[in-house]
Each structure stands twice: as C-alpha cells, then as structure tokens.
C-alpha cells in the first residue's frame, strides 16, 4: 500500500530483502478511527477501520476484489503479501465455501495481524504461511491450485513490488486454474510500473489496469485466458456485487471499459 503518512518511526531500509532478510520494524499509527500498518517508515502498508475490521477501508484494496466480476464462486484464493490481512479477512468472510491462503515472509506482520488487525485464527479454510511468495508460487503443489491470486508485495520503502520478473508472473499464472485471475497492486508513478506491466503481459493471456487511486496506486487485472468483455453482463454482475457487498463494482466496470 502506497499512501504516505507519518508513522511512529522513520527508519529507512533497503529496496529488496535478501532471501534471509533483516526486516524493518513493524510500526502502527491511528487517525480518525483508522489503524495503519508501517514498516518503520511513513509509507502505509495497510489500514483497518477499527469499528469495521472486515471491511477493505482503502480504495485500492476494494479494487483488488475486481476479479469478482468474472469469478462468482471461487474455491481457492491466495494472498501474496499479508499487509493488515484486509483481503484475507474479507475473502474469508465473504466466500464461506472457499479456502483462503495468505503468504507472508515477515513473522512480525503475521503476529500483528492476529493481535491488532483482527485476523481470525487458522482453521480448515484459512492458512497463513510464513514463507517467501516466490517459493510459494514455484512450489509444484500449488500448480493449478487457485481460482484467484491477490498480489501486494512491497517492502518498507515501497519502491515497487519486490517480485516483478516475467518468471515470477509466469509462476503465478501456473498457480491458477483455467479461468483464473490475479490482481496486483502497482505504483503507477514509479519506473517499476512499466516493467511490471510488460512482465504481466508476457505471462498472462490479458491484462487490464483500473484507474489510478490514492497517491499512485494502480490495480492490474491479470487473466489466465483472454476474457469475454460483455458490457451488459458486467453491468448486471456489478449490480449484484453492489447489492450483496456494497463494494463499488460499477466503477470497476467503468474503469475496465475505458481501459480495454
């Protein structure tokens, strides 16, 4: 997540962690009833409205759910990069028939999501794995295992995703079942944006970017196979999503049709 806000601490860290990383400190701030997660810098890594802990507070997080326009009943969802567990919690609550897997390298993030961001305990539907997302997507066990991947992989300095190669995105594609989708949080004003889009277009059948929100966040929709874009069908599906969840799905359709 890439909104700039002052946090409790201002220490800087390097752009990319080593395979055995020295993690930046996990810090918190609160303002106007919203609790924010930081990695020791002013950059926000996620947020939770304290009175609505399961609601995706930030607009970019809501856009990360835009796969719902095409996939109504997912069986398996994976989140790469836990943040404040926003998407993990929302998927777990909204799709009771689906399994939800969250992958996070930093054990302190996992601990603070449980203690300060109301992440539910693991059960038969929810797994939280302390591991590198690159190792996860390259594990043969995960080949064609998921309907949806949600990717939000940033370090303390938020200078572009920490995993952004064509090989990484190819491995993500291989984790998806036929008809599957991946949503990715990008920073549109950073030089890494063009590199990521090029890598995604190499790895996926089709890529659409939703309109920019916040201070540069752009969510990319990556389709395993090129979808049929039917404006009337998408509008009808968006209306269903709005009624059921209050997510701003009509704006997703508008953004998709403008971008395709």
GUSEKOL-567925 format. One record per residue (C-alpha): x, y, z; residue number from 1. Coordinates in steps of 0.25 Angstrom, whole numbers. Example, Ala and Ser with C-alpha at 12.3 -4.5 7.8 and 13.67 -1.06 7.14 Angstrom:
{{49 -18 31} 1}
{{55 -4 29} 2}
***
This chain:
{{0 0 0} 1}
{{6 13 -4} 2}
{{-1 25 3} 3}
{{9 34 10} 4}
{{6 37 25} 5}
{{15 39 36} 6}
{{17 27 45} 7}
{{23 25 59} 8}
{{37 23 54} 9}
{{44 28 41} 10}
{{56 18 39} 11}
{{59 14 25} 12}
{{62 0 19} 13}
{{67 -5 6} 14}
{{58 -7 -6} 15}
{{59 -22 -7} 16}
{{61 -32 4} 17}
{{71 -43 4} 18}
{{66 -57 3} 19}
{{69 -57 18} 20}
{{64 -43 21} 21}
{{66 -34 32} 22}
{{53 -28 34} 23}
{{49 -13 36} 24}
{{42 -11 49} 25}
{{27 -12 49} 26}
{{20 0 54} 27}
{{6 5 56} 28}
{{-1 19 55} 29}
{{-16 23 57} 30}
{{-24 34 52} 31}
{{-39 37 51} 32}
{{-43 23 55} 33}
{{-33 16 45} 34}
{{-21 8 49} 35}
{{-10 8 40} 36}
{{2 -2 38} 37}
{{16 3 34} 38}
{{30 -4 33} 39}
{{37 7 41} 40}
{{35 18 30} 41}
{{24 28 26} 42}
{{18 18 16} 43}
{{5 11 19} 44}
{{5 -4 17} 45}
{{-10 -6 20} 46}
{{-21 0 28} 47}
{{-33 -4 37} 48}
{{-45 4 41} 49}
{{-46 -1 56} 50}
{{-61 -1 56} 51}
{{-62 -9 43} 52}
{{-50 -18 44} 53}
{{-54 -27 32} 54}
{{-57 -16 22} 55}
{{-46 -12 12} 56}
{{-44 2 16} 57}
{{-35 7 5} 58}
{{-40 8 -9} 59}
{{-28 1 -15} 60}
{{-32 -11 -7} 61}
{{-46 -11 -11} 62}
{{-41 -11 -26} 63}
{{-33 -23 -23} 64}
{{-46 -30 -22} 65}
{{-50 -27 -36} 66}
{{-48 -42 -40} 67}
{{-62 -43 -34} 68}
{{-67 -38 -47} 69}
{{-63 -51 -54} 70}
{{-62 -61 -43} 71}
{{-75 -62 -35} 72}
{{-71 -75 -26} 73}
{{-56 -77 -24} 74}
{{-52 -90 -18} 75}
{{-38 -85 -14} 76}
{{-32 -72 -12} 77}
{{-17 -68 -9} 78}
{{-12 -55 -4} 79}
{{3 -51 -6} 80}
{{7 -41 4} 81}
{{-2 -41 16} 82}
{{-1 -26 20} 83}
{{-12 -23 30} 84}
{{-19 -36 26} 85}
{{-30 -27 19} 86}
{{-32 -36 7} 87}
{{-30 -49 14} 88}
{{-41 -45 25} 89}
{{-51 -40 14} 90}
{{-49 -53 5} 91}
{{-50 -62 17} 92}
{{-63 -55 22} 93}
{{-70 -53 8} 94}
{{-67 -67 2} 95}
{{-70 -77 13} 96}
{{-69 -89 3} 97}
{{-55 -84 -2} 98}
{{-41 -88 5} 99}
{{-32 -75 7} 100}
{{-17 -76 8} 101}
{{-8 -64 12} 102}
{{7 -64 9} 103}
{{15 -54 17} 104}
{{30 -55 19} 105}
{{31 -46 32} 106}
{{27 -53 44} 107}
{{24 -40 52} 108}
{{14 -36 41} 109}
{{6 -49 43} 110}
{{7 -47 59} 111}
{{2 -33 58} 112}
{{-9 -36 48} 113}
{{-14 -46 59} 114}
{{-13 -37 71} 115}
{{-16 -23 65} 116}
{{-24 -25 52} 117}
{{-34 -36 56} 118}
{{-29 -47 46} 119}
{{-36 -60 50} 120}
{{-29 -72 55} 121}
{{-25 -83 45} 122}
{{-35 -94 42} 123}
{{-39 -103 31} 124}
{{-42 -92 22} 125}
{{-31 -82 26} 126}
{{-16 -84 25} 127}
{{-5 -73 28} 128}
{{8 -78 23} 129}
{{21 -71 27} 130}
{{29 -72 14} 131}
{{34 -65 2} 132}
{{24 -63 -8} 133}
{{34 -67 -19} 134}
{{36 -80 -13} 135}
{{21 -82 -11} 136}
{{17 -79 -26} 137}
{{29 -88 -30} 138}
{{24 -100 -22} 139}
{{19 -111 -31} 140}
{{8 -114 -20} 141}
{{2 -100 -24} 142}
{{1 -103 -39} 143}
{{-13 -100 -44} 144}
{{-18 -100 -29} 145}
{{-25 -86 -29} 146}
{{-36 -78 -35} 147}
{{-31 -65 -30} 148}
{{-17 -59 -26} 149}
{{-16 -45 -20} 150}
{{-2 -39 -20} 151}
{{2 -28 -11} 152}
{{17 -29 -9} 153}
{{24 -17 -4} 154}
{{36 -14 5} 155}
{{38 -3 15} 156}
{{42 8 5} 157}
{{30 4 -5} 158}
{{39 6 -17} 159}
{{31 -4 -26} 160}
{{28 -19 -24} 161}
{{39 -27 -18} 162}
{{36 -38 -28} 163}
{{33 -33 -42} 164}
{{40 -42 -52} 165}
{{34 -49 -64} 166}
{{38 -62 -58} 167}
{{30 -59 -45} 168}
{{18 -55 -52} 169}
{{19 -68 -61} 170}
{{19 -76 -48} 171}
{{7 -68 -43} 172}
{{0 -72 -55} 173}
{{3 -86 -53} 174}
{{-3 -86 -40} 175}
{{-17 -82 -46} 176}
{{-27 -92 -51} 177}
{{-34 -89 -64} 178}
{{-42 -76 -64} 179}
{{-34 -71 -52} 180}
{{-29 -57 -49} 181}
{{-19 -50 -42} 182}
{{-20 -35 -37} 183}
{{-7 -27 -34} 184}
{{-5 -14 -26} 185}
{{5 -6 -34} 186}
{{11 9 -33} 187}
{{7 16 -45} 188}
{{17 27 -43} 189}
{{29 18 -41} 190}
{{39 13 -52} 191}
{{35 -1 -48} 192}
{{21 1 -53} 193}
{{25 -1 -68} 194}
{{34 -13 -65} 195}
{{23 -20 -57} 196}
{{12 -18 -68} 197}
{{22 -23 -78} 198}
{{25 -35 -70} 199}
{{10 -38 -67} 200}
{{6 -37 -82} 201}
{{17 -47 -85} 202}
{{12 -57 -75} 203}
{{-3 -55 -75} 204}
{{-14 -56 -86} 205}
{{-19 -42 -84} 206}
{{-16 -30 -74} 207}
{{-25 -18 -71} 208}
{{-21 -7 -62} 209}
{{-32 0 -54} 210}
{{-32 15 -52} 211}
{{-21 21 -42} 212}
{{-26 23 -28} 213}
{{-19 29 -15} 214}
{{-5 34 -17} 215}
{{-2 26 -30} 216}
{{-8 12 -27} 217}
{{-12 5 -40} 218}
{{-18 -9 -39} 219}
{{-15 -18 -50} 220}
{{-25 -30 -54} 221}
{{-17 -42 -60} 222}
{{-26 -52 -67} 223}
{{-20 -66 -70} 224}
{{-28 -66 -82} 225}
{{-34 -54 -90} 226}
{{-48 -51 -85} 227}
{{-60 -48 -92} 228}
{{-63 -33 -89} 229}
{{-78 -32 -89} 230}
{{-82 -18 -84} 231}
{{-97 -22 -81} 232}
{{-93 -35 -74} 233}
{{-82 -28 -66} 234}
{{-92 -17 -62} 235}
{{-102 -27 -57} 236}
{{-91 -34 -49} 237}
{{-86 -21 -43} 238}
{{-100 -18 -39} 239}
{{-101 -32 -32} 240}
{{-88 -29 -25} 241}
{{-92 -15 -20} 242}
{{-105 -21 -14} 243}
{{-98 -32 -7} 244}
{{-85 -25 -2} 245}
{{-86 -10 -4} 246}
{{-73 -11 -12} 247}
{{-72 0 -23} 248}
{{-73 -11 -34} 249}
{{-80 -1 -44} 250}
{{-67 8 -44} 251}
{{-59 -5 -47} 252}
{{-67 -7 -60} 253}
{{-66 7 -64} 254}
{{-51 7 -62} 255}
{{-49 -6 -69} 256}
{{-57 -2 -81} 257}
{{-49 11 -82} 258}
{{-36 3 -82} 259}
{{-38 -9 -91} 260}
***
